[in-house]
């Protein structure tokens, strides 16, 4: 049986480490942990969007930026594909006892080519829940099912593979590793500073941390406004931490939800802008956190009562640690109206205390980095020991078909955006 201890070189082929969000922080966290265990760690990225906020944190890890990897392979000739794989191979350089991890459907297709060239173990640890049946370009879902059956495709929560694989999901092969986090990573003070925040007196505070373009942000604001109107005798603060690369989104939110457009004497909404460092002080200031992903794990690690959000429905699976053990989906297929549960949790002191304690217990048992890597090591040991790679054979006809499928997808995105 294999284990992580067999490998000395650990390589990431991921989408991005620029800007800031759950995926970037997870790559950083995993890279630091692996380096602390003696692994040689290098990172390949295919996107650079926004500022490289975490540049200082990533300084110990060589990074190769190769934007052509952000495109599907049908766009390139065999010669160009081989040249790209050669560039990656030269960058990684150490090929003995190497494991390559990819973090998205698109990056995994390139990853298999790199792994095959250099005889690496290649595992796919998906940070999002893109559905394989929607990946219509070559090699399509046959490739992902090949990796799944070999035990080399993992989700980031108990529900992930069920969403990703759909009808192909086998409950007996639910390979997942929770998003890991150690609460000693959290700094004391948030940057930019929150010391100048003026909250309403005798109030309750709700916090969310997210990119502003996520649909639940607007939904949350509307839900809190409704609660404030229903409870005029209660003072509420809503802190929205995070920025966006889309200027019109920021302007729209501020124009619609700040004075003079919105004026409620018992509600104060604060937009912090981009948060460079998420500190304990921000969670200590808050009574209830609302969000998803890594930020919700940060929250329970700080004993902050946490409501998780399903990004597909903008409803909540409930209180993290009481109703659900995952940071986006329900354990029992039950969801609640976000506004109603905020209203209940915010003003029920007994439930608030239970939410803090149960969330922290869940963090300690399921989300600490050491615990997650024990699970990861177990999955590696259970995966196929034989070195077999997917056999790519893309015909001219398939290239032409993919071109038209790709064109239709681009047109569809343009229509939706407009």
Secondary structure, 3 states (H helix, E strand, C coil): CCCHHHCCEEEEEECCCCCCCHHHHHHHHHHHHHHHCCCEEEEEECCCCCCCCCCCCCCCCEEEECHHHHCCHHHCCHHHHHHHHHHHHHHHCCCCCEEEEECCHHHHHHHHHHHHHHCCEEEEECCCCCCHHHCCCCCCHHHHHHHHHCCCEEECCCCHHHHHHHHHCCHHHCCECCCCCCHHHCECCCECCCCCCCCCCCEEEEEEECCCCCHHHHHHHHHHHHHHHHCCCCEEEEEEEECCCCHHHHHHHHHHHCCCCCCCCCEEEEEEECCCECEHHHHHCCCEEEECHHHHHHHHHCCCEEEEEECCCCEEEEEECCCECCCCCCCCCCCECHHHHHHHHHCCHHHHHHHHHHHHHHHHHHCCHHHHHHHHHHHHHHCCCCCCCCCCCCCHHHHHHHHHHHHHHHHHHHHHHC
